[in-house]
Amino acid sequence: MTGHLLRRLAGMVLVLFALSALVYALFYLMPGDPARLACGPRCNTIQVESVRGQLGLNDPVPAQYWHFLQGIAAGHDYSTGTSVQHCGAPCFGLSYQNDQQVTDLITQRLPVTGSLALGAMVIWLLLGIGTGLLSALRRGGLTERVLTLLTLAGTATPVFIVGLLLMMLFCAHLRWLPFPTYVPFTEDPEQWAWNLLLPWVALALVESAKYARLTRSSMLETLAEDHIRTFRAHGVGERGIVGRHALRGALPPVIALSALDFGTMFGGAVLTESMFGLPGVGQLLVRSVKAVDLPVVVALVLVTGFFVVVANALADVLYAVADRRVVLT
């Protein structure tokens, strides 16, 4: 177990290092002027040259990349002309267009996206696994046909359509729920959950459809394996077979997909956040791309990649918990 964890940790570090090199090459070494992009369209030549010096773009490429990594790992000091501003680790630089550190911009919005991702993930896993399990156990019957139709409809329906319908029904017509407004968990946990309920459900309804289809196919494959037939031949009850053996064997693909979805949610929940007016990371990414705010875009790509890599590393470890056939050496 220890060796497996160490290998996963080493692999995670290597992937993150490769990701940082690729991102730096794409955004800073490709044709174009990164200093001009970072400074913004309103900057004059003197301001652009000042930004170029602060980013270290006059240095050789290896030195530029080293300063980039050094800022992320240990922080960086920026001269504002009259004073020196310290950016603590992890430092992704300054957003010259917002006159604010990029790390501060992201950390202000991470709780919003994290709340959206965690709550929706719990709901879509419960709905998806439950629906897929029921569909697999009722194979060939009316229940399976109805659930298959619902999952296909969920897969084909965009999240903004679901979100709009839910707001029209529960907020405008029935008035059971308020129009979503993000309330920090530390201020009022009840209002935090109450205002995020519609975004959670809208996102979960769309995401749960693919989990239901994946769980169904994985369960059918597992139920057809030899060891399941052996358990039945020895008189093991169907409930024990499904709960203790078949379901655990069918979970690894679900774990892998949920890890990927959870990681990408930190940069991909753009439609959900825009629909419900949530000031999260996805909304920040859209605004930064429109304004061509290079430091913020680079930081968000790295942050999203970090969460994807970490989530997948945790998924590798959870494989052994869900399926004992996975051997950890």
Disulfide bonds with the S-S distance in Angstrom:
Cys39-Cys43 1.88
Cys87-Cys91 2.18
